Amino acid sequence: MQLAMCLVLLMKAASAHAWDGHGHRLVTELAMDAVRLDPLMPSWLGEASSRQRAMYQSVEPDRWRGQRTPALSHINNPDHYIDIEDLAPFGLTIDTMPNLRSEYIRVMAVEKAAHPERFSHYDPALDPIRDKEFPGYVAHSIIEQYAKLQSSFRTLRTIEAAGVEGRAAQVEQARANVLYHVGVLSHFVADAAQPLHTTQHFNGWSSLAPNPKGYTTSNRFHAYIDGGVVELHHIDYPSLRPLAKFDLCVKADDPWNDIIAHIKRSFAHVEDLYRMEQDGSLDQEPGKQLIEERLLDGSAMLYALIRAAWETSEPEGAEIKRFINWTPVESP
């Protein structure tokens, strides 16, 4: 059965990371406000403490990036982006990319082995932790985190259906798990909403592509989009909340195509950013409106995924029965 979750909710004001921490927290806060206003969502998820914890957690994947441990960097760094142009040498497009991570990697590895001449620009000596060989996995990060959020919701609802007496610690941890996955999901959804996380031109126009229009090649451009331009325009929660509209639909049992559409909406603005930087409009009202639109799209997509995960997490009777058969022993 195909499920599509859609709720139109207009929020009115009350009487080489993608976005700095402020931007990630902002995307999360707006989405969690929508959760709070949605009568179909659990009330505890809309409480102020839940919102604050999700906002904190939304920056966690960038804290992992800051660790700079080879094993962690190798697996985590590519989760934050997809360089769409770099799919072509692998015989892929954003629309034909396999939706299972291992299958995606297998297809690329086979194509690279068959056509090494297409990849002469890649030098493994310059990539000691092997995190730059493939175009990135942000789409897979989003759908995997979505599934984990569904699972955490289902576990919590199973506990509640089985009876919470004697299970206070389980309920507390199950709710914490939900907020953990809301935060991590938020991070990657917001990453994908930042256009420079969808392109080979992620930090100045790439030398691997022609640059006939003379766009900036500055390696400070990415950081400026992440935080500098947000700060310049004083974009914050009070300024965005009146603009927030949550009208996105996702196919709840398989939102892969919706995730791809989210990434493509962002990718469509890559050259806009470079053009606006070049003509100075990035620092003017047009630039403000573009950055606001990207943050708002991220929050709308996040809310749609949270709501869909909740709606599709109702436990089955067999799950509840198995849970009831295990009685926890509370420590004194």
C-alpha positions as CSV (number, residue, x, y, z in Angstrom):
1,M,0.0,0.0,0.0
2,Q,1.3,3.4,-0.9
3,L,0.9,6.1,1.7
4,A,1.3,9.8,1.1
5,M,1.4,12.1,4.1
6,C,0.6,15.7,3.6
7,L,-0.5,18.4,5.9
8,V,-0.7,22.1,5.0
9,L,0.2,24.1,8.0
10,L,0.8,27.8,7.9
11,M,2.7,29.1,10.9
12,K,1.8,32.5,12.2
13,A,4.0,34.5,14.5
14,A,2.8,34.4,18.1
15,S,1.1,37.8,20.1
16,A,32.5,22.5,5.0
17,H,29.3,22.0,7.0
18,A,25.9,22.8,5.6
19,W,24.7,25.7,7.6
20,D,26.5,26.6,10.9
21,G,25.0,25.3,14.1
22,H,22.5,28.2,14.0
23,G,21.1,27.1,10.7
24,H,20.7,23.5,11.7
25,R,19.0,24.4,15.0
26,L,16.8,26.9,13.1
27,V,15.5,24.2,10.6
28,T,14.8,21.9,13.5
29,E,13.1,24.5,15.7
30,L,10.7,25.4,12.9
31,A,9.8,21.8,12.1
32,M,9.3,21.0,15.8
33,D,7.0,24.0,16.1
34,A,4.9,22.4,13.3
35,V,4.9,19.1,15.3
36,R,3.7,21.0,18.4
37,L,0.8,22.5,16.4
38,D,-0.2,19.2,14.8
39,P,-3.0,17.5,16.8
40,L,-2.1,14.1,15.4
41,M,1.4,14.1,16.8
42,P,2.2,13.0,20.4
43,S,2.0,15.9,22.8
44,W,5.3,15.1,24.5
45,L,7.1,15.6,21.2
46,G,5.9,19.1,21.0
47,E,7.0,20.1,24.5
48,A,9.7,22.7,24.9
49,S,12.3,20.3,26.3
50,S,11.8,17.9,23.3
51,R,12.3,20.8,20.9
52,Q,15.5,21.9,22.7
53,R,16.9,18.4,22.7
54,A,16.2,17.8,19.0
55,M,17.8,21.2,18.2
56,Y,20.9,20.2,20.1
57,Q,21.0,16.8,18.4
58,S,20.7,18.4,14.9
59,V,24.3,19.5,15.1
60,E,25.7,16.1,16.2
61,P,26.8,14.8,12.8
62,D,29.0,17.9,12.4
63,R,30.5,17.2,15.8
64,W,31.4,13.8,14.4
65,R,33.1,15.6,11.5
66,G,35.1,17.6,14.0
67,Q,36.5,14.5,15.6
68,R,38.8,13.8,12.6
69,T,39.3,10.2,13.5
70,P,40.0,8.3,10.2
71,A,37.5,5.6,10.8
72,L,34.7,8.0,11.7
73,S,35.6,10.6,9.0
74,H,35.7,7.9,6.3
75,I,32.2,6.7,7.0
76,N,30.6,10.1,8.1
77,N,32.0,12.8,5.8
78,P,30.3,11.6,2.5
79,D,27.0,11.3,4.3
80,H,26.6,15.1,4.2
81,Y,26.5,15.7,0.5
82,I,25.9,14.4,-3.1
83,D,28.0,15.9,-5.9
84,I,25.4,15.4,-8.6
85,E,27.6,16.2,-11.6
86,D,30.1,13.6,-10.4
87,L,27.5,10.8,-11.0
88,A,27.9,11.0,-14.7
89,P,31.2,9.2,-15.0
90,F,29.6,6.3,-13.1
91,G,26.8,6.1,-15.6
92,L,24.3,7.4,-13.1
93,T,22.1,10.4,-12.6
94,I,20.3,11.7,-9.5
95,D,17.2,9.9,-10.8
96,T,18.8,6.6,-11.6
97,M,21.0,6.3,-8.5
98,P,20.1,3.1,-6.6
99,N,18.3,3.8,-3.3
100,L,20.2,1.1,-1.3
101,R,23.6,2.3,-0.2
102,S,25.6,-0.9,-0.9
103,E,24.0,-1.3,-4.3
104,Y,24.9,2.3,-5.1
105,I,28.5,1.7,-4.1
106,R,28.6,-1.6,-6.0
107,V,27.4,0.0,-9.2
108,M,29.9,2.8,-9.0
109,A,32.8,0.4,-8.1
110,V,32.0,-1.8,-11.1
111,E,31.8,1.1,-13.5
112,K,35.0,2.6,-12.2
113,A,36.8,-0.7,-12.7
114,A,35.5,-1.0,-16.2
115,H,36.3,2.6,-17.2
116,P,39.3,3.8,-15.2
117,E,40.0,6.4,-17.9
118,R,37.0,8.4,-16.7
119,F,38.5,8.9,-13.2
120,S,42.0,10.1,-13.9
121,H,41.3,13.2,-11.8
122,Y,41.0,11.1,-8.6
123,D,44.3,10.7,-6.8
124,P,44.1,8.3,-3.9
125,A,47.4,9.7,-2.5
126,L,45.5,12.9,-1.9
127,D,42.6,11.1,-0.2
128,P,44.2,9.1,2.7
129,I,41.0,8.4,4.5
130,R,39.2,7.5,1.2
131,D,36.2,9.7,1.7
132,K,36.3,11.5,-1.6
133,E,36.3,8.6,-4.1
134,F,32.5,8.6,-4.7
135,P,30.0,11.4,-5.1
136,G,28.4,11.2,-1.6
137,Y,25.5,9.7,0.2
138,V,23.3,12.4,1.7
139,A,20.1,10.9,0.0
140,H,20.9,7.5,1.6
141,S,21.6,9.2,4.9
142,I,18.2,10.8,4.9
143,I,16.2,7.6,4.0
144,E,18.2,5.5,6.5
145,Q,17.6,8.0,9.3
146,Y,13.9,8.1,8.4
147,A,13.7,4.4,8.7
148,K,15.4,4.5,12.1
149,L,13.0,7.2,13.3
150,Q,10.1,5.0,12.2
151,S,11.6,2.1,14.2
152,S,12.1,4.3,17.3
153,F,8.5,5.5,17.1
154,R,7.2,2.0,16.7
155,T,9.2,0.8,19.7
156,L,7.8,3.6,21.9
157,R,4.3,2.9,20.7
158,T,4.7,-0.8,21.4
159,I,5.8,-0.1,25.0
160,E,2.8,2.2,25.4
161,A,0.4,-0.4,24.0
162,A,1.9,-3.1,26.2
163,G,1.5,-1.0,29.3
164,V,4.0,1.5,30.8
165,E,3.7,0.3,34.4
166,G,7.1,-0.7,35.6
167,R,8.6,0.5,32.3
168,A,9.4,4.1,33.1
169,A,13.0,3.8,32.2
170,Q,12.1,2.1,28.9
171,V,9.7,4.9,28.0
172,E,12.2,7.6,28.9
173,Q,14.9,5.9,26.7
174,A,12.5,5.2,23.8
175,R,11.6,8.9,23.8
176,A,15.3,9.8,23.9
177,N,15.9,7.5,20.9
178,V,13.1,9.3,18.9
179,L,14.7,12.7,19.6
180,Y,18.1,11.4,18.7
181,H,16.9,10.3,15.3
182,V,14.8,13.4,14.8
183,G,18.0,15.5,15.3
184,V,20.2,13.4,13.1
185,L,17.5,13.2,10.4
186,S,17.2,17.0,10.6
187,H,20.9,17.5,10.1
188,F,21.0,15.6,6.8
189,V,17.7,17.1,5.5
190,A,19.1,20.5,6.2
191,D,22.4,19.6,4.5
192,A,20.6,18.7,1.4
193,A,18.7,22.0,1.5
194,Q,22.0,23.9,1.2
195,P,22.7,24.0,-2.6
196,L,26.5,23.7,-2.2
197,H,26.0,20.2,-0.7
198,T,24.5,19.0,-4.0
199,T,27.3,19.9,-6.4
200,Q,31.0,19.5,-7.3
201,H,31.1,23.3,-7.0
202,F,30.9,23.0,-3.2
203,N,33.5,25.5,-2.3
204,G,34.2,27.8,-5.2
205,W,33.7,26.8,-8.8
206,S,35.4,23.5,-9.5
207,S,38.5,23.4,-11.6
208,L,37.2,20.2,-13.1
209,A,34.5,22.1,-15.0
210,P,34.6,25.1,-17.4
211,N,34.0,28.5,-15.8
212,P,33.2,30.7,-18.7
213,K,31.2,33.2,-16.5
214,G,34.1,33.7,-14.2
215,Y,32.4,32.6,-11.0
216,T,34.3,32.8,-7.7
217,T,36.8,30.0,-7.0
218,S,37.3,31.2,-3.4
219,N,37.6,28.4,-0.9
220,R,35.8,30.6,1.6
221,F,32.5,30.6,-0.3
222,H,31.0,27.6,1.3
223,A,31.6,28.9,4.8
224,Y,30.0,32.2,3.8
225,I,26.8,30.5,2.7
226,D,26.7,28.3,5.7
227,G,26.9,31.1,8.2
228,G,28.2,34.5,7.0
229,V,25.3,35.4,4.8
230,V,22.8,34.1,7.4
231,E,24.3,36.4,9.9
232,L,24.5,39.3,7.5
233,H,20.8,39.2,6.8
234,H,19.9,38.5,10.5
235,I,18.0,35.4,9.6
236,D,16.6,33.8,12.8
237,Y,13.6,32.1,14.3
238,P,11.5,35.2,14.8
239,S,12.1,36.4,11.2
240,L,11.4,33.0,9.6
241,R,8.5,31.8,11.7
242,P,5.9,34.0,10.0
243,L,7.1,32.7,6.6
244,A,7.0,29.0,7.4
245,K,4.5,26.9,5.5
246,F,4.4,23.1,5.8
247,D,2.7,21.9,2.6
248,L,5.1,19.1,1.4
249,C,3.8,15.6,0.9
250,V,6.0,12.5,1.1
251,K,5.2,8.9,0.3
252,A,5.4,7.6,3.8
253,D,6.2,3.9,3.0
254,D,9.0,4.9,0.6
255,P,10.0,8.6,0.5
256,W,13.0,8.0,-1.7
257,N,11.6,10.0,-4.7
258,D,10.6,12.8,-2.3
259,I,14.1,12.9,-1.0
260,I,15.5,13.1,-4.5
261,A,13.0,15.9,-5.3
262,H,14.2,17.7,-2.2
263,I,17.9,17.5,-3.3
264,K,17.0,18.6,-6.9
265,R,15.1,21.7,-5.6
266,S,18.4,22.6,-3.8
267,F,20.6,21.8,-6.8
268,A,18.5,24.1,-9.0
269,H,19.9,27.1,-7.0
270,V,23.7,26.3,-7.2
271,E,24.4,28.7,-10.1
272,D,22.0,31.2,-8.5
273,L,24.3,31.4,-5.5
274,Y,27.4,31.9,-7.7
275,R,25.7,34.5,-9.9
276,M,24.4,36.4,-6.9
277,E,27.8,36.4,-5.3
278,Q,29.3,37.8,-8.6
279,D,26.8,40.6,-9.0
280,G,26.5,41.5,-5.3
281,S,22.8,40.6,-4.9
282,L,23.7,37.8,-2.5
283,D,24.3,40.4,0.1
284,Q,21.0,42.2,-0.8
285,E,17.3,41.3,-0.5
286,P,17.4,38.7,-3.3
287,G,20.1,36.8,-1.5
288,K,18.2,37.0,1.8
289,Q,15.1,35.6,0.1
290,L,17.0,32.7,-1.4
291,I,18.7,31.7,1.8
292,E,15.4,32.0,3.7
293,E,13.7,29.8,1.0
294,R,16.4,27.1,1.4
295,L,16.1,27.0,5.2
296,L,12.3,27.0,5.0
297,D,12.3,24.1,2.5
298,G,14.6,22.2,4.8
299,S,12.2,22.6,7.8
300,A,9.1,21.7,5.7
301,M,10.8,18.6,4.4
302,L,11.9,17.6,7.9
303,Y,8.4,18.0,9.3
304,A,6.9,16.0,6.5
305,L,9.2,13.1,7.2
306,I,8.7,13.3,11.0
307,R,4.9,13.2,10.6
308,A,5.1,10.4,8.0
309,A,7.4,8.3,10.3
310,W,4.9,8.7,13.1
311,E,1.8,7.8,11.0
312,T,3.5,4.6,9.7
313,S,4.8,3.4,13.0
314,E,1.7,1.8,14.5
315,P,2.8,-1.5,16.1
316,E,1.2,-4.8,15.1
317,G,-0.4,-7.0,17.6
318,A,2.3,-9.6,17.4
319,E,4.9,-7.0,18.3
320,I,2.9,-6.0,21.4
321,K,2.4,-9.6,22.4
322,R,6.2,-10.3,22.2
323,F,6.9,-7.2,24.2
324,I,4.4,-8.1,26.9
325,N,6.1,-11.5,27.4
326,W,9.2,-9.7,28.6
327,T,8.8,-8.0,32.0
328,P,11.6,-5.6,33.0
329,V,13.1,-5.8,36.4
330,E,13.6,-2.3,37.8
331,S,16.8,-1.7,39.7
332,P,16.3,-0.6,43.3
